Amino acid sequence: MMSRSLQTLAAAVLSAALAGCASGMRFSPVRPGVNQVIRVTSGDRIFFEMKENASAGFRWDCTCDDPDVEVSMRRVPPKKRGVNGAPGLVRVEIRIHRGYDGPSAVTFVLKRPGSGRIAERFTLTFFKRNGDAAFWK
């Protein structure tokens, strides 16, 4: 028999887990550097990380062709400060806003600012997911 406080804790954890599932927050199998097609729905959030060498002048940038898709990039400095060429990280969050109709594309480019030379490029193409999808898909 569970104590009352343990039952309350279990109910809180279960409701938080269910609320998290309903929010659309998910981790997607995005592979930086690879062009991909991803099915999304309003409320989805996609997270991934990319390495960049800002100390050598190379930085990731992105363009998005849809106002219902918001991309934020947060740079994390290298762990070894003062070491030239040490790679840092860019943490990317893509939010699919309410009313998303798709399709849309987000293109990521790794280059030196002011330079026309592109070191790396890939595109994530999003399509609206219609209907229910099984959890294993």
C-alpha positions in Angstrom: 0.0 0.0 0.0 1.4 3.4 -1.0 1.5 6.3 1.4 -0.6 9.4 0.6 2.5 11.5 -0.1 3.9 8.9 -2.4 0.6 8.7 -4.3 0.6 12.5 -4.6 4.2 12.4 -6.0 3.4 9.7 -8.4 0.3 11.6 -9.7 2.3 14.8 -10.1 5.1 13.0 -12.0 2.5 11.3 -14.3 0.6 14.5 -15.0 3.9 16.3 -15.7 4.9 13.6 -18.1 1.6 13.7 -19.9 1.7 17.5 -20.1 5.2 17.3 -21.6 3.9 14.9 -24.2 1.0 17.2 -25.1 3.3 20.2 -25.5 4.9 18.8 -28.7 8.4 19.0 -27.3 10.5 16.3 -28.9 14.0 15.5 -29.9 14.3 14.8 -33.6 17.0 12.6 -35.2 18.5 15.6 -37.0 21.9 14.8 -38.4 23.8 18.1 -38.9 25.4 18.3 -42.3 22.7 16.0 -44.0 19.8 17.3 -46.0 16.6 15.9 -44.4 12.8 15.9 -44.7 10.9 16.1 -41.3 7.2 15.8 -40.7 6.1 18.3 -38.0 2.9 19.7 -36.5 2.1 23.0 -34.7 3.8 23.1 -31.3 6.7 20.8 -32.2 10.2 21.8 -31.0 13.3 20.2 -32.4 16.7 20.4 -30.7 20.1 19.5 -31.9 23.8 20.6 -31.6 26.4 21.5 -34.2 30.2 22.0 -33.8 31.7 25.2 -35.0 35.2 26.7 -35.0 34.5 30.4 -34.3 38.1 31.0 -33.2 39.1 30.1 -36.8 36.4 32.4 -38.1 33.8 29.7 -39.1 30.3 30.3 -37.8 26.9 28.7 -38.5 24.1 30.8 -39.8 20.7 29.9 -41.0 17.8 31.2 -43.2 14.2 30.2 -42.9 11.5 30.8 -45.5 8.5 30.5 -43.2 7.4 32.9 -40.4 5.7 30.0 -38.6 9.1 28.3 -38.1 11.3 30.0 -35.5 15.0 29.1 -35.3 17.2 30.1 -32.4 20.9 29.4 -32.2 22.8 29.6 -28.9 26.6 29.5 -29.0 28.5 27.6 -26.3 32.2 28.6 -26.1 34.9 25.9 -26.2 35.7 24.2 -22.9 39.4 24.9 -23.4 39.7 28.7 -23.3 42.6 30.3 -25.0 43.3 27.2 -27.2 43.2 28.3 -30.8 41.1 26.1 -33.0 39.2 24.5 -30.2 35.6 23.8 -31.4 32.6 25.3 -29.7 29.0 24.2 -30.0 25.9 25.8 -31.4 22.7 24.6 -29.7 19.7 24.9 -32.1 16.1 25.0 -31.2 13.4 25.0 -34.0 9.9 25.9 -32.9 6.9 25.2 -35.1 4.3 27.8 -34.4 0.5 27.5 -34.2 -1.2 27.6 -37.6 1.8 26.0 -39.4 0.8 24.8 -42.9 4.1 24.0 -44.5 6.1 23.1 -46.4 9.1 25.2 -45.4 12.9 25.0 -45.5 15.6 26.0 -43.0 19.1 26.1 -44.6 22.2 26.1 -42.4 25.5 27.4 -43.7 29.0 27.2 -42.1 31.2 30.0 -43.4 33.4 32.9 -42.4 31.4 36.2 -42.1 32.0 38.4 -45.1 33.4 35.5 -47.2 31.6 34.0 -50.1 33.2 30.6 -49.5 30.9 28.1 -47.8 32.5 25.3 -45.8 29.3 23.3 -45.2 25.6 23.6 -46.0 22.5 21.5 -45.4 18.7 22.0 -45.5 15.9 20.7 -43.3 12.7 20.6 -45.1 9.5 20.5 -43.1 6.1 19.2 -44.1 2.9 19.3 -42.1 2.0 16.0 -40.4 -1.7 15.3 -40.9 -3.6 12.9 -38.6 -2.4 10.8 -35.9 1.0 9.1 -36.2 2.0 6.0 -34.3 4.6 6.6 -31.7 7.1 4.3 -33.5 7.0 6.4 -36.7 
